[in-house]
Amino acid sequence: MASIPARAVNLGRQMAAIKAVIPGVQAAVRGGELVCTFTLQPTPASRNYSARVVYRHRRRPRVTITDPPLALHPNATALPHVYPDGTLCLYLPGEWKEHMFLSNTILPWISAWLLHYEFWLVLGRWTGSGDEHVVPSPASRNM
């Protein structure tokens, strides 16, 4: 018997679920796109980060850290685990599906990414899982 594919979660439901877990989130659905801006603190000892999630069905959620600007480890030339457009790489291909709630997956994965980023700033090596794919820094791409 063939299985019925899971349906994508409605963008309004995605927004409501995010608002339920992050008080003060700014979120809107316009033109078939969900845009959320919020503050995260991965641990009580961590700094606060402003993040932006942009999601459209049948596309990967795009996550950027808008403040503070992400710094580099002194020995690094580029941030690890980011895509060429500067969005965070949070999961392996196929690991996230549109029938999942962003609030249960992407949001905790952003916090985990930020925690590993903070460790990377100190240690100089990525402590999280995933495939290594360092992206050239904007300065080196312009050379």
N, C-alpha and C positions, 0 to 999 in steps of 0.2 A: 504494500500500500504506500502511495506517495505521501510524503509529508507536506503539510501546508507551510509555506514560508512565513516567518514571523513578520508582522507589519511594523513599519517605522512608527515610533512614538510621535504623536502630534506635537508640533512646536510649542503650542500653548501649554500642553501638559509638561513638556520639558522645562519651560520657563517656570511654571508653578512649582515643580519639584526642586529647581534650583533656589527659588525664593524661600522654600521651606527649610533649606539647610544653610543658607547664607543670608542672614539678616542684612539689610542695607544694600543688597545687590541692585544694580540698575540694569533692567532687562526690558527688551522690547522685541516684538516680532513684526517685521515690516518686509514686504516684498518677498515673502517666502524664506526669510532669513531670521534666525534668532541671534541677537547680539546681547551679551551680558558683560558687565564690568563690575568687578568686585575686588575686595582685599582678602588676601590669604596670609596666614602666618603658620608655616609648617610645624614649628615647635614653639613653646613659650620662650625659648632662648633665641629664636630666629627673628629677623627683621620682618616687617610687613611688606608685602609685594602687591602691587596692583596688577590684576590680570584681566585679559579680555578674551572671551570665547565667542567665536563667530561660527554658526552652524547652519547648514542648509542640507536638506535631505539628499541622500545619494552622494554626499561629499564628506570628507573627513572633517571633524571639528578642528578649526584652526585656533590655536591658543598662543597668545603673545603676552609677555610680561611688559607692561607699559611703564612701570616705575618701581623701584629705581632702575636705571639702565643696568643691564647685566654686565658685570665686569669679567675680565679674563684673569685666569691664574697667571702669575708672573712668567711662567715658562710656556704658556700657551699662545698660539696665534689665532685661535678660533674657539668658539663655544662648542662643547660636545653635545650631541643629541639634539640638534636643531636642524630644521630643513633650510634649504637655500634662501627661502623668503623670511627667515628669522623666527618662524613658528616652532613651538616645542615638539619634539618627537617623544610621544608619551607611551606608545605601544607598538608592538610588532604588527605587520600587515595581517589582517584577518582577526585580530584580537578584539577589536571593537566593532560592533554591529549596530545598525540604526534602530533595532528594536530595544536597545539598552537605554537606560536613563543616563544622561550626562552627569546628573547629581550623584549617581552611584558608581560611576566609572571615571569619567574625565576629571571631575573635580578632585577626588582623592589622588588620581595620578598626577595632577598638577602639583599638589602638595608634596608627593613623593619626589617628583622631578626637582622641585625647589630644594628639598632636603639634600638630595644627591649633589645638586649644584653647589650648595654651601660646603659640603664635604670636599668637593672638587676644588673649590677655591683655596682650601687649606692644604689638601693632600696632593693635588695635581693629577689625580687619577679619578676616573668615574667609578663610583662604588655601586651604582645601580646595574640592572640587567639591560639587555638589549644589544643590538649590533652597533659597533663603533662606526660612526660616519661623520667625522669632523668636517665641517663646512668652512671653506676659506672665509676669512674676515672680509668685510666690505672694503677695507683699505687695500688688501692684497688682490682683490678682484679688479681694482681699478688700475693696477700697475701694468 
